[in-house]
Amino acid sequence: MLVVYTLVFLLIHATPGNPWDTGGKPFPPQVLQNLAAKYHTEDPLWRQYVDYLWGVVTRLDFGPSFKRGVSANEVIAQFLPVSLQLGLVAFVFAFVAGVLLGAVSAIRHNTWLDRVAMFTAVFGVSTPSYVFITVLVLVFAIQLHWVPTGGWGGILDVRIIIPAIALAVAPTAFIARYTRASVLDVLHMDYVRTARAKGLRERLVLRRHSLPNALIPVVTVAGIALADLITGSFFVEAIYQVPGIGRYFVTTVQDKDYPVLMAVTLMYAAIIWFTNFIVDVLYAVLDPRVRLT
């Protein structure tokens, strides 16, 4: 986290200009001087580095927004829950659909089901999310009028369907491909052949002996997908007008709102770290052999 903070801090301050020269009408020099004094942007670089870091570490204070009259903490508290809800719904859909698609493809290896599933996976991986959401809006919102063309009303509102599906398509494809490869590998193991030789039903062999061991590499991919869904929904939120932190992050970069930009970046790094930590813990849940004694 300290390395991330240092790199982002240096990149922000290496950017030319200041947060108040982005509009069409520049501020008078006296106003710019007063703003710089208020927000301490003219302090030595090392002092700005230490002061901001001290506030984050001791008080979890990410500083005030330069443009919106609120603190960076308030910005995160307002917009992050929306992105979390959207990302979690998309992740649940992607994980369930990806595991089912990959398992069916592995069980029906080299059949038409396998070919259709893998073609779908390749199509999902190669098509960007902003293309999917544009097509979904055109078809289901504009042509069929099944859902609104944008907005947000929570996870129980129909407006979550289009952005959740658009976000989930790519991770579904990745999870399906990894599940297929992992299940195919496990199905040729000796203990699976032994279970079949004992007369166990194929469904029981798959559910009890194959899938738990095949899910270990899949969980790794799923953890990366979860972090990406929460932190990488910039285009989907912007196109569908979802008031999430991803859409806000884009405007923050354009406005050069340094404290908010720093807060959002550190929050993204923390989410990625936390999801990787959860994945490591799940290894021991899925496979007792990796537990520490």
Disulfide bonds with the S-S distance in Angstrom:
none
